[in-house]
Amino acid sequence: MVEYQVGEAFGSLFYGGGNPTAETHPSFISAPDCGVFEPTPVGGAGFPNAHMIVVANTAAPGVGLLPSFTPATIASGGISRLEIALANPLPAAAAQTSALTVTLPSGLSVAAVPHAATTCGGSVTAAAAGSSVSLAGATIAARGSCTLGVDVTSAGGTFDVAIPAGALLTGQGSNTQAASARLVVVPVGGNGLIRSGSINRTLAMNVAGTSYDMVGNALNHTGMLGPNWDLKAGMVMNFALPAVVVFGFAATPDVQFALNGNGEIALLGHGTVVGPATGFGNGSGLPLDPAWYAGADAAIGVRFRCAGRLAYPVAGGDHCFGYVRLSTTAPSGIPVRLVESAFDGDGNPVIVQLPPPSNPPAASVTPASLSLSVAANAVSHQELSLANTVGSAPLRYSPSGRGIALAARPGVEDLARRGDIAQATASLPLPPVASPLQRAQVHGFDAAPWSTGGGFLYALDDGAYEQVVGMGSNLAGIWLNRYSVIEAQTIDSISVMWPKQAIGNPGALLGLPVNLVAYYDADGDGDPRNAVRLGGDHIGTIDAIDRFQTYATQFEVPGPGDVYVGFVEHWPMDGSMEIVYAAAFDSTTYGGASYASLNFGGPPDIDDLGANPFTAVVGALGAAGNFTFRATGSGVSCGGAEVTWLRVDGRADVVVGGSSRTLRVEIDPAAARLDPGSHQAELCIVTNDPAQRTLSVPITVQVTAPLVQHACASNGDGLFCSGFDDGASDSVVDSGLLAVNLPPTAYGLSFNFLRGEWGDFPFSGDDFASYFGGPLAPYALFYWHGDANPGRGGGVADTAFGPYRVLQSGDTIGPDSVFSEVSSGRYSETRRFLDGVNGYLGFRFYNEETRQINYGYLHLQTTWPTGYPAKVTGYAYDRTGAPITIP
């Protein structure tokens, strides 16, 4: 019998030699790790008439020996037993003719209490702290064996005890084969506590995610890579849109995450111990503690295989305990920043060490004021940076409360669109959670999206819905939207878009009773399970379909924190067996701030959301989007009147110390029919900074005369757009002011710059298209029609493989620019345009009329994190082939 020892490295393969001629003797195979538990003829394993090739040495046997250490790995100062087995296969006893002396390598010595012993007879010599052990006068029985043993110790190192051939001398001959054994002694401190140091890298939020090697302190953005890659972070995906952050494993089952009492991946704070007593899990699709979605600077506890990857073996076994410090962003957890990691390389427990914030939030906004000029029929966008000082506690501000002080309040942006052009959604696998949600495709929109003339406005949706959501049974659901509240106030109204039904009677909701509810969570951690219900029942009736119905309320919010507003399906609570879908769902936007509280076996607990079996963001159930619920609140900080031409859009409600968030301010004179001249307003940002609860940003807008469209724009007469009018002043073709929305669809919108046209489907000669990448690339991508004009199109980029650059005023596009035509669906190609930008994409294209390459630029406005909603507000190119500079 021959036993093959195959290494444990990932992907190890072994092929035994064989001969295809007819077997003369049967060959057998046994491989328990592969499911072959008993010796089985290879002929039965698919290899008939074959036999293994084994050449046996027929030399006469003789005496031999074999040393070993037990255990083979010890800590510094520990004890290991060196045992030497002596064997005699001969029919006569083998008596020693000379002493056997084994010399220990330098650094390894006999223990203070040697416990030297033998079963061979004779005498053993092994002095305490000595460097050798000897056996004399021993006899090895015929066809028998015996042992020589002694305890050894060391301060640290790797030691090989080698016994040469001829060392064992007997009357039956000597050993003809040398033998050896290895002992590893981990020195004091061992591998110790291993810290990564500052990493501070933003992780790729896509399906592949980012893998992290705890030992090598390395990141890889291509996802799971196999052994030595321990964990990853990515996104839950549903309906072709990003949902919420998800943590996974790059090498299951060798990696496990620390869990909380609810079976969720725990959010660990300073001082938490991660070790053998910690509860771990590594099942597929583990849910997260909802606090990760709310924006947190905390740790994930990890147990992972580290044996063989460190300088010394792991004295405690094959696994190490550690943690990874992550910083997430409200309200979906995205983006995620990997700050640092630490683990104990000797298998000992590790204590999470996080630097506690030493200072209260300290907000600042730049620039301190805005002054700009915009044409009466144009729209201008400016950005503000809201920052929190390094070392400060998290700064909270209201991303949806759009209060403008001193008679300057914004309205709600009208993003309503006709239902018949709403994006067709793609079906994707849901996370491995038993989701009770039932969804159906129903497109609806409110022709006049709900607004308010005073107080704070809270809204997540874009004025339209694409689906209806419900339990699919006669059980009641509690459906809520989460908003950040920075001060005490009164929620004075809740508005709900009541949807038509996808199946059966479209107006089945009409006349049904609903219970409007609100909850308050003072700690603002994004977990409503400890939220307190505000007020009592507020029963209303559904009177309208496909529009927002507003209900007056009086829910008193006592202070800053989170407020959850929505409704309970009251008709099942009254005993109705009606099965309808009451929650309208906007699946084209996602804020990670829509929640469900459900009881799958009966009525939900309305007063205590934590008593229901499921209370979390609906993204955890595979639903990416927002409920179309809105609310108004009246406070004290920003009580001015509405200013419809000024809007502000903030995308996060928490700013951790040392970071900042961008707020986008939009000036639209046409929204209020502003006359040319100077206009003023004041934007206020309410925060939890105790020193300045309200940040005020004065805004001065100089409205100029309306722009006149260039003749080459899509609505012009095109008289001088043929390329044959050579006047220098007409060399630049300018589209003029546009407001072309780029649809997040698989075909997107295709542009032909020469004809000044764009459409849903490409035509011959088209030059550029922006489209949605789909389930595996859920973001905006660029396409240059390279199949028609290879090498003649493309966008300005860092390299020929991307990423595309976001250009600004003063940049020049021309023959010296670097162009890329890639459209492979990789996040790295268009990632800069996915951050939410107001900038330019430089391009080149082949002009079929002049038969030359032209250079130009597109003015793009995009939205974080997928790029959508996105629009083109204009483009220009020089039809003479000369370089062009962005004005």
Secondary structure, DSSP 8 states (H G I E B T S, - for coil): --------STT------EE-S--SS--EEEEGGGTEEEEEEGGGGT-TT-EE-----------EEEEEEESSEEETT--EEEEEEEEE-SSS-EEBSS-EEEE--TT-EE-SS---EESSSSEEE--TT-SEEEEES-EE-TTEEEEEEEEEE-SSEEEEEEE-TT-SEETTEE--S-EEEEEEEE-TTTT-EEE-----EE---SSS-EEEETTTTEEETT---STT--EEEEEEEETTEEEEEEEEESSTTSEEEEB-TTSSB--B-TT-EESTTS-EE--TT--B-GGGTT--EEEEEEEEE-TTSSSS--TT-SEEEEEEEEE--TTT--S-EEEEEEEETTS--EE-------B---EEEESSSEEEEEETT--EEEEEEEEE-TTB--EEB-SS---EETT-EE--------GGGS---------SS----EEEEEEEE-SS----SSSEEEE-S-SEEEEEEE-SSS---EEEEEEEE-S-EEEEEEEEE----SSS-TTTTTT-EEEEEEEEETT--S-GGG-EE-SS--EEE---SSSEEEEEEEEEE-SSEEEEEEEEEHHHHTT-------EEEETT---S-EEEEE-TTS---SS-GGGSSEEEEGGGGT--SEE-EEEEEE-SS----EETTEEEEE--SEE-TT-EEEEEEEE-GGGTT--SEEEEEEEEEEB--TT-SEEEEEEEEEEE------TTSTTS--TT-SS----GGGSEEE--S--EEE--SSS-EEEETTTTEEESS--TT--EEEEE--TTS-SEEEE--TTTSTTT-EEEBSSTT--B--B-TT-EESTTS-EE---S--HHHHGGGGS--EEEEEEEEEETTTTEEEEEEEEEEEETTTEEEEEEEEEEEETTS--EE--
